[in-house]
Amino acid sequence: MERDFFKNKLAEKGIEALVPDEAGRNYIAQKLEAELYKGIVTDETRAGFLKLFVS
């Protein structure tokens, strides 16, 4: 997430990429593996993701 390749490609299209801090990236990775890859979407996880990207 933190590498510039995707950020630069998105910026070319006028899209700003938001990259969470290390703790946020770890949270995302954990939730992807434990829940989202299995089709599980909880309100708690949804709220956790929103906290990372909505101020």
Secondary structure, DSSP 8 states (H G I E B T S, - for coil): --SHHHHHHHHHTT-------HHHHHHHHHHHHHTGGGT---HHHHHHHHHHH--
